[in-house]
Amino acid sequence: MTALRLATAVGIWLLLASSAFAGPEGSISGLTGLSLVPSPADDLFSTADLSTLLDPRSNATQHYGPYPSTSPDSGTCGNDWAEDTFDRHFTVLLNSDGTYTVTEQFKNGAFTTVSAPPPFASFSPGGCQNSATPQGTVNPGINGEMHGYFIIPLPTRTIQTSTSPYCDALLMTNTNCDTTTFIDTHFTPCYGAGNCSVTTFFFHYSAGDQMLIEHEWKNASADRGGNHGDIRSVNGP
């Protein structure tokens, strides 16, 4: 087994393995060819130029984007608590076993909290992460920054059908770019049908003070440490 080791400024390592594996709790379980050591490097990984870091082999990685995008953002209580803007970047990694791993990064992100339709409260994004009863609300108009990433291993025998620079390789447009559009127009379609999915994700939201009780929220899969914190204006019952 060979590996590419990358040391970051904070002494964190990114390891690129040469074969598929399913790691223990705390690693990227089920991910083909890529493992991140649990650490604050998640923030760095969200904004890094992966095409220059993952593999030195010729044609081993391809980079697509940026694609300016917007999206509503749902929280742990099931409501849309914010509207996000960000640039999507996709890095396609050809693993040594012939499979592909797609990493989608969300860079230069910002969010604005939204109002809930009366008579509902606008529950905070982390309001239900430890309780079925909402434990907090967030005021509308709170602004902040965000970034994050998805890791999506594609199934065995997936074929890359296009290297178009457009997010939508069929219509040749970047309009309404999303994860499904990119994957299902560049590869054998799998994401929209649920035959491939995000196995690992990490998002970091920061809103500064703005009279908030909590002003930082990490929304992450269990292998990246799970959710932590909140963007909260008022505590619940």
N, C-alpha and C positions, 0 to 999 in steps of 0.2 A: 504494500500500500504506500502510495506517495501522497504528500500533502504540501500545500502552499501556506506558509505561516506569515501572517501580517501582524507586526507590532504597532499599535497605535501610540499616541502621545501619552496615554494614561496607562500603558503597559498591558492593554487588553489584546487578546488574540482572536483572529478569525481563521478558522481551519477549513481547508478544502480537501475532502477525502476523495479517494479514487474509486470507491465502490459504494453501493447502496447500504444503508444500515437503519436500524430503528433504535434510537438512543433511549437511555433511562429518563425518568422524570427530571426536568431541568435542562434537557437538551431538546433539539428539534426532532421529536419522535416521528419516524416515518418519512422524513425528508430525504430525498435522494441526493447525495453528493455534497451537502452543505451543512455545516454545523456552526452555531454561534455559542461560544462559552457565555453562560449567564453573567451579565455585567452591565455597567452603565454604557458600554459600547453600543447598546441599542440606539441611543441618540445619535452617535456618530455613524452607525450603519445606515440610519434613515436618510442621511444627507450625503453619504460618500459617493464617489464616482466608482461604481462597482465594476464597470467595464475594464478598468485599469488595475483592479485589485484581486479579482477572483481567480484568474487563471492566465498564465503567460503563454499558453499554447495559441498558435495562429488559428483564428476563427473560432476559438472556444467560447467567446462571449460576443453578444451583439447588444447594442444600446439603441433604444427608441424613445423619442420624446425630446424635450418636454411637450406635454399636451395640457394647456390650460383647461381646468375643469372646475365645476361646482357640484356640490352634493349636500343634501340634508344629512344630518348626523343624529343617529338614534342613540339613546342612553340605555342604562340597565333597567329602567322602568318601562321601556318600550316606546316612549314618546320621542319625537324629534326635538331635540333641545337646542340645536344650533344649525346654522347654514355655513358650510365650509367652502373656501376657495383654495386651490392648490395647483401645482404642476405635477402631472403624472409622468414618471419615468419608468420604463420597463427594461430590465436587463435579462437577456436570455442566455442561460448557461447550458452548453452542451457537455453533459457528463461523459466520463470515459466509458461508461457502459452503453452509451448511445441514447440515453433518456435526456429529457430537458427539464430544467428548473427555471421558472420565471419568477423574478423578484420585481415587485411593483413598489416603487418609492413615491411618497407623497411629500414633495418639497415645497418650500416657500409658502407654507400653509397659513391661513388665517381663519378665524371663526367669529361669528356674531350670534349671540343667543337670541332666540325667537320667543314670541308670545304664544301661549297656549290659548286655544279658543275657549271663551267662557262656557261653563263655569269651572273649567279645569285649571289646575295650577301647572306651571311649567316646571316639572320635576327636574332636579339636577341630574347630570349624566351618571353620577355614581350613587344616586339616591337609593337604588334597590340592589346594590351589589352585595350587601350583607343582610338584607331584610326584604321580605315580600311587600311590606308596607313602606311606601316612599318616606325617606328620612330627610329630605331636603328639597328646596326649590331654588331656582336661579332666576334673577330678574332679566327681563329682555334688554337688549342693547349692550350686553357685556361683550367686549372685544378682546381677542387674544390671538396667540400664535399656536400653530400645531405642525407636527410632522410625524411621519410614520412609515411603515412598510408592510406588505404582504409577501409571504413566500408560498409559491404554488408549484408543487412537483407535478409534472404532466405524466399521464399513464404510459406504460411500456407500449411500444409500437406507435406512439404518436408521431405523425409526420409534420414537418414544418412546410406549410403550403405557400408561404409568401415571406419575403423580406421587405415588403413595402414600408416606406418611412411613415406612411399615414397610420393613424390609430385604427381606422376602418380600412382594411386592405382591399375589400371588395368595392366599396363606394368611393374609395380614394379621398377620404375626408377625415378631419380631426374633430368635426362637430359631434357633440354628445359622446365624447370618448368615455368609456368605462372599461372595467376589467373584462367583462364578457366580450365586448366588441373586439378588444385587442387580441385576446387569446383565440377566440373562435373564428377570427378572420386571418390569423397568421399560422394556425395549427389545425390539425384534425379537431373539429369542434368537440369540446368536452365541458367547458365551464358552465354554459347556459343550461345544459342538461344535468348538471350535478355529477358528472363523471370525473371531474377534477375539482379541487377546492383549495381554499386557503388553509394550510396546516399550521401556520404560525403567523401571528400579527402583533404589531406594537404601534401604539400611538401615544404621543405626549402632547398635552394641552396645557398652556400657561396663560393666565389672565392678569398677572400683576395684582395690585391691591383692589381697586374699584369697590371698596367696602365689602369685600367678599369674606365669608367665614373660612372657606377653603378656595384656593386659587390655582391649584395644579392637579391635573388628573392624568393618570396613566391607564390606558385601556389596552390590555394585552392578553394574549392567550396564556394558558396555564404554564406552558413551557418557557414563557418569558416572564414569569412571576405573577401573572394575573393582574387584576385591576387594583388600583391604589389611589387614594385621595379623592378629590371631587372639585367641581367648579360650582360652588354653593353660596347663595346669598342668605338664605334663612334655613334654620333647622326645622325638621318636621316634628310630628307629635312625639 
